Amino acid sequence: MLSELLQGTDIGGFLLIQDSCTYCGRDLLKSFIEAALNREEVIHVVGFDVSEGELKDGLKSSVFQRLHFHNAFADPLGWTDNSPFTVHQFSSSGLTELLNQTAQSKPATLVIDSLSWILRHVSPTAVCHTLQQLKKGGAVRTIIGLLHEDMHSRGIVGSVCRLATSVITVAPRTKADEGLAKITRRSKSGKVVQDEQIFSIRKDLTVTVLSKPTNFGRKQSNTEEQVDPTANLTFNLRLTDAEREAKEKLALPFVFSTEKKTALLHSGPGSGKILYEPDANDDYDQEDPDDDLDV
Amino acid sequence: MNLRHYVTTNMAAPMSSVDKTPAECLQLNSTSFQKKTRSKFISIPGTRPSVQNGQLLVSSGVTSLDYLLGGGLAVGTVLLIEEDRYDSFSRMIFKYFLAEGVVCRHELFVAAAQDDPDDILQELPAPILDDVAIHRPGDQPRMSCEPQDTLDAMKIAWRYQNLPKVQSALASSSRFGHYYDVSKIMEPEIRQAAKWHRFYHPEHPPPSSGTHSPKLESYSALLKSLQEVIQREGFDLNAPLPKSRNILRVGLHSLGSALWGDDLCCHDNPKNVHALTSFLYGLRALLRSSLSVAVVTVPSHLIQDRALMGSITRLCDNAIALESFKGSERETNPLYKDYHGLLHVRQVPRLNCLASQLPDHKDLAFKLKRKQFTIEMD
C-alpha cells in the first residue's frame, strides 16, 4: 500500500505522515516529494521545521524549478518586518494567494513541514478549517503533511487525522535503516483499509517495501479449522456419490409434472386473491381457549 | 383492562404549554401519552405508536436498533451516536436514518461541517423493495424451459416460488422499518421526491462581532436555522398545524468536532466548554415542541473530559456508542471475528414514566452486512 500512496493517485486527498522522536518521518516525506517531482508535478513546500538547504538535500537538483520552497524557517512569527512567510499566513486565502503567485497550469501539491509547528501557534480549529478548505478548493491537488504526534495531545492529533484520507504512522525497527509504517486509508465510500509494512529508504530517496512484519500475520494462523459435524459419530451421516444420485432420483409425493406446476403457480387473472389485514379487534391467541368468552 | 393515560408536559417544553389543561392540549402531542379511545388517532406515514407507552415512534432505519430502543425513536427526542474511530459505522447509521426518512416521505434537515449535505444525500443506500408478485406474461416461458433446480426453483416448496423473498412496496408506507442494500445507491428519483433542508457550516460565516457568550456562533446559527425551518414548514406543535402532518428528521453530523469551530476535541480544558451542552439543551427544547426527531453524532473518542461526555449524554434522550474493531487489538480476538464492532447502549429515555425500558442484554455487537445492519447479543 505504501507504493500505491507513493504513486500519488489520490486527487483531493490529504496524506498525513505521523512520526515521533524515535523515528523521523522527514525522510519519508522527502521520498514523497521526490516521487511527485519525478511525476512532473509542481510542488509547493511550506517549511517551518528545517531550512531550505536541509530539505533539498538529497533531492535531484535537476527538478528544482518545479519545487517552490516558501521559507517559513527564517522568521515564522514575523519578528522582523519583512518575513518571507509567517505562520499567520497559513490560511486558505493566504495559501491560495501564494500558490497563484507562481503561474502554473495544473493544481499543485502542497507539502507542509510540519503541521506541528503551526498547531502550536494557531488554534487547532483554524488549522482544521484551513486544511478542509484547501481540500475542497481547486487550487491544490493533494496535501502532504508531517505531524509529530508526541508534541500534541491525543485530541488534536485525532482531529487532524479525521481530516486525512491516508495516515502513515512511522515507527522504528530494530535495524537502523528500516522503519515500520502503519497505514490507514479511507476511501471515498467510507471504507477503511489498514496495513503494516516494513520499509527502508535508500540514499536516492526511493522507498523499498520489505516484507510485512510477522506479528501482523498472527491473525491468520489463529483461525480455527472448520469443525466437521459428520465426523466422530457412531452412525454414518455422509453420502457416497451413488447414494446421492439415488436420493435425487427419488420421486417425492405431491410432485406434479411441470405443466401442472406451472398451471397451479400461474393461475389466470380471474382467480380470487384474499387480502386480509388483521385489524385491532382481531387479536386471537391460539393457546387461549377462553378467548371467545365475553367475560 | 383499559388504561387511561393522561397528557403530561415535559419540563423542557416551552412555558406556554404549562397553562393548558390536558383537554386543551393538542390531540397529538409528541411527549404525551395517548388516551386510549377509538376515535381520531391521526396517523402520519412512517410512524406507529409504541406498544409500551403509546408514544409516537419512527424507525431509525436499522430494525435491530429500533428493537433496542424500545420499538423505535420517539418523536421529539434526540439520539446521540458516539462515533467509532474512523466514523464509518456511525456515518452508516446516519445515512440509514436519512434514507428511512426518504422512504417514509418525511422531511429531512441535514447539517454537517465536513462534507456537503448534498454529498451525504447522494450516498444514501438503496432500499430493498420487491413488488408483490404480479402475473407477468414474461414469466411463463421461463418456467417451462427450466424444470431443473435453479437457485430460485424449489423442489418441495414449489408453491412458494413466485412469492417475493422480501415483501415491501414503496407505496405502502404503513410498513415500519425498511431494509437497505449498502452496495447500491438510492435512485435519484426516489431521493428527489423527498423534501429536505440543509445547513452546511462553511456557508454560514460567523459574524465579526466578538461577543463572549457561552454559545458558539456556529451552533447558534444552526439552532436558528432549524427553528426557522420548523416554524416555516409547520412542524411546530404550538402553532396551528396544517391538515396533513409530517415528521421532520434532523441529522447533525459530527457535532463537537474541530470543523464546527469547537475545541472540545482539541483541548483538555476547552474554552467553549458549554457551547455544545447549551446547544443540545436548546435542541431538545425545540424538538419537544415540534414533530421532529434528531440524530446527532459526536466524535466522543476525541473528547478527553469524561465528565463533559457524561453531561452531553444526559442532555440527549437516547445514547449509543459504537466501537469498531478496526485497528484495535480486538480485531484478532477470535470471539469477535464475525462482528465489526461493539455497540454500547449508554442511555435509554424516560419519557413520561418513572422507569425506562432497559435492554435485556448488555453485550451487544454489530455487523454490517450488505443488506442489513444487525446488532446481536455477543
Chai-1 contact restraints between the chains, C-beta under 6 A:
chainA,res_idxA,chainB,res_idxB,connection_type,confidence,min_distance_angstrom,max_distance_angstrom,comment,restraint_id
A,P124,B,A258,contact,1.0,0.0,6.0,A-B,restraint_1
A,P124,B,C266,contact,1.0,0.0,6.0,A-B,restraint_2
A,T125,B,A258,contact,1.0,0.0,6.0,A-B,restraint_3
A,T125,B,G261,contact,1.0,0.0,6.0,A-B,restraint_4
A,T125,B,D263,contact,1.0,0.0,6.0,A-B,restraint_5
A,C128,B,A258,contact,1.0,0.0,6.0,A-B,restraint_6
A,C128,B,L259,contact,1.0,0.0,6.0,A-B,restraint_7
A,Q132,B,L259,contact,1.0,0.0,6.0,A-B,restraint_8
A,G155,B,C265,contact,1.0,0.0,6.0,A-B,restraint_9
A,G155,B,C266,contact,1.0,0.0,6.0,A-B,restraint_10
A,G155,B,L302,contact,1.0,0.0,6.0,A-B,restraint_11
A,G155,B,Q304,contact,1.0,0.0,6.0,A-B,restraint_12
A,I156,B,C266,contact,1.0,0.0,6.0,A-B,restraint_13
A,G158,B,L302,contact,1.0,0.0,6.0,A-B,restraint_14
A,S159,B,A258,contact,1.0,0.0,6.0,A-B,restraint_15
A,S159,B,C265,contact,1.0,0.0,6.0,A-B,restraint_16
A,S159,B,C266,contact,1.0,0.0,6.0,A-B,restraint_17
A,G190,B,S88,contact,1.0,0.0,6.0,A-B,restraint_18
A,G190,B,R91,contact,1.0,0.0,6.0,A-B,restraint_19
A,V192,B,Y86,contact,1.0,0.0,6.0,A-B,restraint_20
A,V192,B,S88,contact,1.0,0.0,6.0,A-B,restraint_21
A,V192,B,K326,contact,1.0,0.0,6.0,A-B,restraint_22
A,Q194,B,G327,contact,1.0,0.0,6.0,A-B,restraint_23
A,K219,B,T332,contact,1.0,0.0,6.0,A-B,restraint_24
A,T258,B,P147,contact,1.0,0.0,6.0,A-B,restraint_25
A,K261,B,W158,contact,1.0,0.0,6.0,A-B,restraint_26
A,T262,B,M143,contact,1.0,0.0,6.0,A-B,restraint_27
A,L265,B,N162,contact,1.0,0.0,6.0,A-B,restraint_28
A,H266,B,Q140,contact,1.0,0.0,6.0,A-B,restraint_29
